[in-house]
Amino acid sequence: VENIALAILEKLEDFSPKSLQRWHDECEAYLKAGYKEKALIACKKAMNIDPYDWYSYYKISWILLQLDRYEEALAYTEQGIQRDSTNCEDIIYDVKCDALIGLKRYEEALAIYEHLLEKQRPYLIHSYVLPDYVKVLCGKGNALFELMRYDEAFTIYEEAIRLDPKSASSYQNKGYSLYLLD
């Protein structure tokens, strides 16, 4: 069914120009079907329509991460942030950190995670935690882990578990860091 939908999308291209949203939708359809290279092309076409759309840069970066093309992913995140630093969401910074970690530039990733946490901290309320806060917290823990600062990583994962006791990755990462502390 997905392959039929993709064939229809490709045929529609012959008849009408696509809007930014239609290229984004095509990118998602290709990703669902497992065609990362085609998704990348669709995202680049969206970016050509609106070169200030941070989301296109984010999505291109994310796809490049899946393809282990970290340098390119990093370049696209930086372009996206530079083009629309006011409106881009923290998720593009998370992808930038993943690219930096892939390039073994852990200190840079750690600095970005700390900045994101500081930015989100005022919005924490006892009964509510921003959904991305725990993810960013774990990202910081992962950067610390890669820097072999296991005791600090362990503390970060404990905080993540306190804020979201259902975060399986927090428990798993806490276990790895505890194992390496001994």
C-alpha positions as CSV (number, residue, x, y, z in Angstrom):
1,V,0.0,0.0,0.0
2,E,2.8,2.4,0.9
3,N,4.6,1.7,-2.4
4,I,1.3,2.5,-4.3
5,A,1.0,5.8,-2.4
6,L,4.5,6.7,-3.2
7,A,3.9,6.0,-6.9
8,I,0.8,8.2,-6.9
9,L,2.8,11.0,-5.2
10,E,5.5,10.8,-7.8
11,K,2.9,11.0,-10.6
12,L,1.3,14.0,-9.1
13,E,4.6,15.8,-9.4
14,D,4.2,15.8,-13.1
15,F,1.0,17.8,-12.9
16,S,1.3,20.4,-10.3
17,P,3.9,22.4,-8.4
18,K,4.2,21.3,-4.8
19,S,3.9,23.5,-1.8
20,L,6.3,23.4,1.1
21,Q,3.9,21.2,3.1
22,R,3.5,18.8,0.3
23,W,7.2,18.3,0.0
24,H,7.3,17.7,3.8
25,D,4.5,15.2,3.5
26,E,6.4,13.4,0.6
27,C,9.5,13.3,2.8
28,E,7.6,11.6,5.6
29,A,6.0,9.2,3.2
30,Y,9.4,8.2,1.8
31,L,10.7,7.8,5.3
32,K,7.8,5.5,6.3
33,A,8.5,3.4,3.3
34,G,12.2,3.3,4.2
35,Y,13.5,5.4,1.3
36,K,15.9,7.7,3.1
37,E,17.6,9.1,0.0
38,K,14.3,9.9,-1.7
39,A,13.2,11.6,1.5
40,L,16.3,13.6,1.5
41,I,15.6,14.9,-2.0
42,A,12.0,15.8,-1.0
43,C,13.3,17.7,2.0
44,K,15.8,19.6,-0.1
45,K,13.1,20.6,-2.6
46,A,11.1,21.9,0.4
47,M,14.1,23.9,1.5
48,N,14.4,25.3,-2.0
49,I,10.9,26.7,-1.7
50,D,11.6,28.3,1.6
51,P,15.2,28.6,2.5
52,Y,14.3,30.0,5.9
53,D,12.2,27.1,7.0
54,W,14.2,25.6,9.9
55,Y,12.1,22.4,9.8
56,S,13.5,21.4,6.4
57,Y,17.0,21.8,7.7
58,Y,16.1,19.8,10.8
59,K,14.6,17.0,8.8
60,I,17.5,16.9,6.3
61,S,19.9,16.7,9.3
62,W,17.9,14.0,10.9
63,I,17.9,11.9,7.8
64,L,21.7,12.4,7.3
65,L,22.2,11.2,10.9
66,Q,20.3,8.0,10.0
67,L,22.8,7.6,7.1
68,D,25.8,8.2,9.4
69,R,26.7,11.4,7.5
70,Y,27.5,13.4,10.6
71,E,29.5,16.3,9.0
72,E,26.7,17.0,6.6
73,A,24.1,16.7,9.3
74,L,26.0,19.2,11.5
75,A,26.3,21.6,8.6
76,Y,22.5,21.5,7.9
77,T,21.6,22.1,11.6
78,E,24.0,25.1,11.7
79,Q,22.4,26.5,8.5
80,G,18.9,26.0,9.9
81,I,19.7,27.6,13.2
82,Q,21.4,30.5,11.4
83,R,18.5,31.1,9.0
84,D,15.8,31.1,11.7
85,S,17.3,31.2,15.2
86,T,14.3,32.9,16.6
87,N,11.7,30.4,15.6
88,C,13.6,27.1,15.4
89,E,12.7,24.6,18.1
90,D,15.1,22.9,20.5
91,I,14.7,19.6,18.4
92,I,17.2,21.0,15.8
93,Y,19.7,21.5,18.6
94,D,19.2,17.9,19.7
95,V,20.0,16.7,16.2
96,K,23.1,19.0,16.2
97,C,24.2,17.3,19.5
98,D,23.7,13.8,17.9
99,A,25.8,14.9,15.0
100,L,28.5,16.2,17.3
101,I,28.4,13.0,19.4
102,G,28.7,11.0,16.1
103,L,31.8,13.1,15.4
104,K,33.1,12.4,18.9
105,R,32.9,16.2,19.7
106,Y,31.4,15.5,23.2
107,E,32.4,18.7,24.9
108,E,30.5,20.8,22.3
109,A,27.5,18.6,22.6
110,L,27.6,18.8,26.4
111,A,27.7,22.7,26.2
112,I,24.6,22.7,24.0
113,Y,22.7,20.3,26.2
114,E,23.5,22.4,29.2
115,H,22.2,25.5,27.4
116,L,19.0,23.7,26.4
117,L,18.4,22.6,30.0
118,E,19.1,26.1,31.4
119,K,16.6,27.5,28.8
120,Q,13.9,24.9,29.8
121,R,14.5,24.9,33.6
122,P,12.2,28.0,34.3
123,Y,9.3,26.1,32.8
124,L,9.6,23.1,35.1
125,I,6.7,22.8,37.5
126,H,6.5,20.1,40.2
127,S,3.6,18.3,38.7
128,Y,4.6,18.9,35.0
129,V,7.9,18.2,33.2
130,L,8.4,19.4,29.6
131,P,8.4,16.3,27.4
132,D,11.7,17.1,25.9
133,Y,13.4,18.0,29.2
134,V,14.1,14.4,30.2
135,K,15.3,13.7,26.6
136,V,17.7,16.6,26.8
137,L,18.8,15.6,30.3
138,C,19.6,12.1,29.0
139,G,21.5,13.6,26.1
140,K,23.6,15.5,28.6
141,G,24.2,12.2,30.5
142,N,25.2,10.5,27.3
143,A,27.8,13.2,26.5
144,L,29.1,12.9,30.1
145,F,29.2,9.1,29.6
146,E,31.2,9.4,26.4
147,L,33.6,11.8,28.2
148,M,34.0,8.9,30.8
149,R,32.6,11.1,33.5
150,Y,30.4,8.2,34.7
151,D,29.7,9.6,38.2
152,E,28.2,12.8,36.7
153,A,26.3,10.8,34.1
154,F,24.9,8.5,36.8
155,T,23.6,11.6,38.7
156,I,22.0,13.0,35.6
157,Y,20.2,9.7,34.8
158,E,19.0,9.6,38.4
159,E,17.5,13.0,37.9
160,A,15.9,11.9,34.7
161,I,14.3,8.9,36.4
162,R,13.0,11.1,39.2
163,L,11.3,13.4,36.7
164,D,10.1,10.6,34.5
165,P,10.0,7.2,36.2
166,K,8.8,5.5,33.0
167,S,11.9,6.5,30.9
168,A,13.4,3.1,30.0
169,S,16.5,4.7,28.4
170,S,17.2,6.6,31.7
171,Y,17.2,3.3,33.6
172,Q,19.4,1.6,31.0
173,N,21.9,4.4,30.9
174,K,22.0,4.6,34.6
175,G,22.8,0.9,34.7
176,Y,25.7,1.3,32.2
177,S,27.2,4.2,34.1
178,L,26.8,2.3,37.4
179,Y,28.5,-0.7,35.9
180,L,31.5,1.4,34.8
181,L,31.7,3.2,38.1
182,D,32.7,-0.1,39.9
